[in-house]
Amino acid sequence: MKCKPIPRGVIIAALVCAVLPVTFAYASATIIGAGQAASASEQVFAQATAQNSASSSAQAEPQPPNPDDPRFAAFVYAVVSIKPYKDDPKATVHWMGSQDSPDGFTMHNAPMALMISQAYRTEHSRLAGAPDWVKNERYDVEAKMDPEVADALQKLSPADQKLARQHMLRVLVRDYLKVAFHMETTQVSIYELEIGKNGPKLKAADPNAPEQGMRVSGSGGITTWDAKGTKLSSMMGQLSYVMGRPVYDKTGLTEKYDFTLKYTPDRTASAGAAVDNPAPPDEAPPITIAIEEQLGLKLVSGKGPMDSIVIDHVERPSGN
């Protein structure tokens, strides 16, 4: 199976969609920009839907959503192609990442760590214990569903679409990478995203329009996030990656917004530091300052839980 051709252009770009828009609403598209100016990867996380179970005397705690629920057993990819990535020296656009389509999943120029992380992700999670090749070797993956599976997927609720998509990725990595793992949870340094002292500077989007996601691009050493109809919760994965630690949304803002964020990578100031030295007019500030100046929000340091996906066993895929 041949992977889709890369569009030609002049900048490195990434589309981070809220899943189908499922989010990865996983089933969503997550594309990672390549290069220093657009180095963020998007991990968009599945939204929790509470399922209550009754006990003989009282209501039990709501059960977390489970991609391995038997309801999703029939959702699998019928055809899968995995090949080592081959760089095209003549290409003018280089992108890496993954993207969902109505009947499939594509990963391009990306390590298997990305696909494994997407398959077993939690709200805040990281991969641990994986051999170097999982993080460094790059692959192209193309997976397609049978037509009847794709039709059944579209009939699910958005929340169940996310879970079904994640289930399909879990089956894929188990079958083709022979992944075995366990989870560990520890307390780590985090950031909390809060409303700044002067209030948010976000433009409300049409509440009836579907979430369109966020485009990430880089040019001239500056990274730009251009969001349309996007909830702040949908960018937490991207923001966590850029900041190097989990970011929890504590703004209380649940609407969809249109916004643009421009910042210079690798000059991040510590959260909570005073914004005393704005960047010159001809360059973008570090991301912590950009978030406060451009979005009216702020990052505050704290402690919180982090789930580690600890790899116990994984095998290189055989080219097919």
VEXMAR-324520 format. One record per residue (C-alpha): residue in one letter; y, z, x. Coordinates in steps of 0.25 Angstrom, whole numbers, plus 5000, padded with zeros to 4 digits. Example, Ala and Ser with C-alpha at 12.3 -4.5 7.8 and 13.67 -1.06 7.14 Angstrom:
BEGIN
> res / v / w / u
> A / 4982 / 5031 / 5049;
> S / 4996 / 5029 / 5055;
END
This chain:
BEGIN
> res / v / w / u
> M / 5000 / 5000 / 5000;
> K / 5013 / 4996 / 5006;
> C / 5025 / 5006 / 5005;
> K / 5038 / 5002 / 4999;
> P / 5048 / 4996 / 5008;
> I / 5060 / 5004 / 5013;
> P / 5073 / 4999 / 5008;
> R / 5083 / 4994 / 5018;
> G / 5097 / 5001 / 5020;
> V / 5106 / 5007 / 5030;
> I / 5104 / 5022 / 5028;
> I / 5093 / 5032 / 5028;
> A / 5092 / 5036 / 5014;
> A / 5083 / 5046 / 5006;
> L / 5081 / 5047 / 4991;
> V / 5078 / 5061 / 4986;
> C / 5075 / 5060 / 4971;
> A / 5072 / 5071 / 4962;
> V / 5058 / 5066 / 4958;
> L / 5055 / 5055 / 4950;
> P / 5065 / 5058 / 4949;
> V / 5054 / 5068 / 4947;
> T / 5060 / 5075 / 4959;
> F / 5049 / 5072 / 4968;
> A / 5055 / 5078 / 4955;
> Y / 5043 / 5076 / 4966;
> A / 5040 / 5065 / 4960;
> S / 5052 / 5061 / 4966;
> A / 5057 / 5054 / 4977;
> T / 5060 / 5060 / 4990;
> I / 5064 / 5052 / 5001;
> I / 5068 / 5057 / 5015;
> G / 5080 / 5051 / 5023;
> A / 5077 / 5048 / 5037;
> G / 5086 / 5051 / 5049;
> Q / 5095 / 5063 / 5052;
> A / 5106 / 5060 / 5042;
> A / 5096 / 5060 / 5030;
> S / 5085 / 5069 / 5035;
> A / 5082 / 5077 / 5022;
> S / 5069 / 5075 / 5016;
> E / 5068 / 5078 / 5001;
> Q / 5058 / 5087 / 4996;
> V / 5061 / 5088 / 4982;
> F / 5052 / 5099 / 4975;
> A / 5045 / 5099 / 4962;
> Q / 5052 / 5107 / 4951;
> A / 5045 / 5119 / 4946;
> T / 5040 / 5119 / 4931;
> A / 5035 / 5132 / 4926;
> Q / 5021 / 5132 / 4919;
> N / 5019 / 5145 / 4912;
> S / 5005 / 5151 / 4910;
> A / 5001 / 5162 / 4901;
> S / 4993 / 5174 / 4904;
> S / 4985 / 5183 / 4894;
> S / 4997 / 5193 / 4893;
> A / 5009 / 5186 / 4899;
> Q / 5015 / 5174 / 4904;
> A / 5012 / 5171 / 4918;
> E / 5022 / 5166 / 4929;
> P / 5025 / 5151 / 4928;
> Q / 5016 / 5142 / 4936;
> P / 5023 / 5133 / 4946;
> P / 5021 / 5118 / 4945;
> N / 5008 / 5113 / 4951;
> P / 5006 / 5099 / 4956;
> D / 4991 / 5101 / 4956;
> D / 4990 / 5105 / 4942;
> P / 4978 / 5097 / 4936;
> R / 4988 / 5090 / 4927;
> F / 4992 / 5081 / 4939;
> A / 4978 / 5078 / 4944;
> A / 4979 / 5064 / 4939;
> F / 4992 / 5061 / 4947;
> V / 4987 / 5055 / 4960;
> Y / 4991 / 5043 / 4968;
> A / 4981 / 5031 / 4967;
> V / 4985 / 5024 / 4980;
> V / 4991 / 5030 / 4992;
> S / 4995 / 5023 / 5005;
> I / 4999 / 5031 / 5018;
> K / 5003 / 5024 / 5030;
> P / 5010 / 5029 / 5043;
> Y / 5025 / 5025 / 5042;
> K / 5029 / 5013 / 5051;
> D / 5044 / 5013 / 5055;
> D / 5051 / 5000 / 5052;
> P / 5061 / 4998 / 5064;
> K / 5069 / 4988 / 5056;
> A / 5071 / 4997 / 5044;
> T / 5086 / 5000 / 5041;
> V / 5082 / 5012 / 5032;
> H / 5072 / 5023 / 5036;
> W / 5068 / 5033 / 5025;
> M / 5057 / 5043 / 5024;
> G / 5051 / 5051 / 5013;
> S / 5044 / 5050 / 4999;
> Q / 5047 / 5044 / 4986;
> D / 5040 / 5044 / 4972;
> S / 5039 / 5032 / 4963;
> P / 5034 / 5032 / 4949;
> D / 5020 / 5028 / 4953;
> G / 5019 / 5033 / 4967;
> F / 5024 / 5040 / 4980;
> T / 5030 / 5034 / 4993;
> M / 5032 / 5041 / 5006;
> H / 5038 / 5033 / 5017;
> N / 5040 / 5036 / 5032;
> A / 5038 / 5051 / 5030;
> P / 5028 / 5062 / 5036;
> M / 5017 / 5067 / 5028;
> A / 5024 / 5080 / 5028;
> L / 5033 / 5075 / 5017;
> M / 5022 / 5071 / 5007;
> I / 5014 / 5084 / 5010;
> S / 5027 / 5092 / 5007;
> Q / 5030 / 5085 / 4994;
> A / 5016 / 5087 / 4989;
> Y / 5016 / 5102 / 4991;
> R / 5030 / 5105 / 4991;
> T / 5036 / 5118 / 4984;
> E / 5050 / 5121 / 4981;
> H / 5052 / 5124 / 4995;
> S / 5041 / 5120 / 5005;
> R / 5038 / 5115 / 5019;
> L / 5026 / 5109 / 5026;
> A / 5020 / 5118 / 5037;
> G / 5008 / 5117 / 5046;
> A / 5007 / 5101 / 5046;
> P / 5003 / 5094 / 5058;
> D / 5015 / 5086 / 5065;
> W / 5010 / 5072 / 5060;
> V / 5012 / 5077 / 5045;
> K / 5027 / 5079 / 5049;
> N / 5029 / 5068 / 5059;
> E / 5021 / 5056 / 5055;
> R / 5027 / 5047 / 5045;
> Y / 5019 / 5039 / 5033;
> D / 5021 / 5030 / 5022;
> V / 5014 / 5034 / 5009;
> E / 5013 / 5026 / 4996;
> A / 5006 / 5032 / 4984;
> K / 5004 / 5026 / 4970;
> M / 4999 / 5031 / 4957;
> D / 4991 / 5023 / 4947;
> P / 4999 / 5018 / 4935;
> E / 4993 / 5028 / 4925;
> V / 4996 / 5040 / 4935;
> A / 5011 / 5035 / 4936;
> D / 5012 / 5034 / 4921;
> A / 5007 / 5048 / 4919;
> L / 5016 / 5053 / 4930;
> Q / 5028 / 5048 / 4922;
> K / 5024 / 5055 / 4909;
> L / 5024 / 5069 / 4916;
> S / 5036 / 5078 / 4915;
> P / 5046 / 5077 / 4928;
> A / 5040 / 5091 / 4932;
> D / 5026 / 5086 / 4931;
> Q / 5029 / 5073 / 4938;
> K / 5033 / 5081 / 4950;
> L / 5021 / 5089 / 4950;
> A / 5012 / 5076 / 4948;
> R / 5019 / 5069 / 4960;
> Q / 5017 / 5081 / 4969;
> H / 5002 / 5082 / 4965;
> M / 5000 / 5067 / 4969;
> L / 5006 / 5070 / 4982;
> R / 4997 / 5082 / 4984;
> V / 4985 / 5073 / 4981;
> L / 4990 / 5063 / 4990;
> V / 4992 / 5072 / 5002;
> R / 4978 / 5079 / 5000;
> D / 4971 / 5066 / 4999;
> Y / 4977 / 5058 / 5010;
> L / 4982 / 5070 / 5020;
> K / 4971 / 5080 / 5016;
> V / 4982 / 5091 / 5016;
> A / 4978 / 5105 / 5015;
> F / 4989 / 5116 / 5014;
> H / 4993 / 5130 / 5010;
> M / 5006 / 5136 / 5006;
> E / 5014 / 5147 / 5012;
> T / 5027 / 5153 / 5007;
> T / 5037 / 5160 / 5017;
> Q / 5051 / 5165 / 5016;
> V / 5061 / 5156 / 5024;
> S / 5076 / 5154 / 5026;
> I / 5081 / 5146 / 5014;
> Y / 5094 / 5141 / 5008;
> E / 5099 / 5143 / 4994;
> L / 5108 / 5132 / 4988;
> E / 5119 / 5139 / 4981;
> I / 5132 / 5135 / 4974;
> G / 5144 / 5135 / 4983;
> K / 5156 / 5145 / 4982;
> N / 5164 / 5134 / 4975;
> G / 5153 / 5129 / 4966;
> P / 5145 / 5116 / 4966;
> K / 5151 / 5102 / 4968;
> L / 5140 / 5094 / 4961;
> K / 5142 / 5083 / 4951;
> A / 5133 / 5085 / 4938;
> A / 5124 / 5073 / 4936;
> D / 5120 / 5067 / 4922;
> P / 5110 / 5078 / 4917;
> N / 5102 / 5067 / 4909;
> A / 5100 / 5058 / 4921;
> P / 5087 / 5059 / 4930;
> E / 5088 / 5066 / 4943;
> Q / 5090 / 5055 / 4953;
> G / 5089 / 5063 / 4966;
> M / 5096 / 5062 / 4979;
> R / 5098 / 5051 / 4990;
> V / 5099 / 5056 / 5004;
> S / 5105 / 5046 / 5014;
> G / 5110 / 5047 / 5028;
> S / 5121 / 5040 / 5035;
> G / 5130 / 5042 / 5048;
> G / 5124 / 5056 / 5050;
> I / 5127 / 5061 / 5036;
> T / 5116 / 5064 / 5025;
> T / 5120 / 5061 / 5010;
> W / 5113 / 5067 / 4998;
> D / 5117 / 5059 / 4986;
> A / 5111 / 5065 / 4973;
> K / 5112 / 5060 / 4959;
> G / 5107 / 5068 / 4947;
> T / 5100 / 5078 / 4956;
> K / 5097 / 5093 / 4954;
> L / 5100 / 5102 / 4966;
> S / 5086 / 5107 / 4966;
> S / 5081 / 5092 / 4969;
> M / 5088 / 5093 / 4983;
> M / 5083 / 5106 / 4988;
> G / 5071 / 5100 / 4995;
> Q / 5081 / 5090 / 5002;
> L / 5091 / 5102 / 5005;
> S / 5079 / 5111 / 5010;
> Y / 5075 / 5100 / 5020;
> V / 5089 / 5098 / 5026;
> M / 5092 / 5113 / 5027;
> G / 5078 / 5116 / 5033;
> R / 5075 / 5127 / 5024;
> P / 5072 / 5128 / 5009;
> V / 5084 / 5127 / 5000;
> Y / 5084 / 5134 / 4986;
> D / 5093 / 5130 / 4975;
> K / 5101 / 5142 / 4970;
> T / 5113 / 5134 / 4964;
> G / 5108 / 5135 / 4950;
> L / 5112 / 5121 / 4948;
> T / 5102 / 5113 / 4940;
> E / 5109 / 5101 / 4935;
> K / 5108 / 5087 / 4941;
> Y / 5120 / 5083 / 4951;
> D / 5126 / 5071 / 4958;
> F / 5130 / 5075 / 4972;
> T / 5132 / 5070 / 4986;
> L / 5129 / 5078 / 4999;
> K / 5133 / 5073 / 5013;
> Y / 5130 / 5081 / 5025;
> T / 5127 / 5080 / 5040;
> P / 5112 / 5084 / 5044;
> D / 5109 / 5094 / 5054;
> R / 5122 / 5101 / 5054;
> T / 5118 / 5111 / 5043;
> A / 5126 / 5123 / 5043;
> S / 5119 / 5136 / 5039;
> A / 5120 / 5140 / 5024;
> G / 5131 / 5149 / 5021;
> A / 5140 / 5145 / 5033;
> A / 5154 / 5143 / 5029;
> V / 5159 / 5129 / 5028;
> D / 5170 / 5131 / 5037;
> N / 5169 / 5118 / 5045;
> P / 5168 / 5106 / 5036;
> A / 5163 / 5093 / 5042;
> P / 5173 / 5082 / 5046;
> P / 5176 / 5072 / 5035;
> D / 5168 / 5061 / 5042;
> E / 5155 / 5069 / 5042;
> A / 5147 / 5077 / 5033;
> P / 5145 / 5092 / 5034;
> P / 5132 / 5099 / 5036;
> I / 5123 / 5100 / 5024;
> T / 5127 / 5115 / 5021;
> I / 5141 / 5112 / 5021;
> A / 5140 / 5099 / 5013;
> I / 5132 / 5106 / 5002;
> E / 5143 / 5116 / 5000;
> E / 5155 / 5106 / 5002;
> Q / 5149 / 5095 / 4994;
> L / 5140 / 5101 / 4984;
> G / 5146 / 5115 / 4982;
> L / 5133 / 5122 / 4986;
> K / 5129 / 5131 / 4997;
> L / 5116 / 5134 / 5005;
> V / 5114 / 5149 / 5007;
> S / 5103 / 5154 / 5017;
> G / 5092 / 5163 / 5011;
> K / 5077 / 5166 / 5011;
> G / 5066 / 5160 / 5002;
> P / 5052 / 5155 / 5001;
> M / 5047 / 5142 / 5008;
> D / 5033 / 5136 / 5005;
> S / 5025 / 5131 / 5017;
> I / 5015 / 5120 / 5014;
> V / 5006 / 5123 / 5026;
> I / 4997 / 5111 / 5030;
> D / 4982 / 5116 / 5033;
> H / 4977 / 5101 / 5034;
> V / 4982 / 5087 / 5034;
> E / 4977 / 5074 / 5038;
> R / 4984 / 5061 / 5042;
> P / 4983 / 5050 / 5031;
> S / 4975 / 5038 / 5035;
> G / 4983 / 5026 / 5034;
> N / 4981 / 5018 / 5021;
END
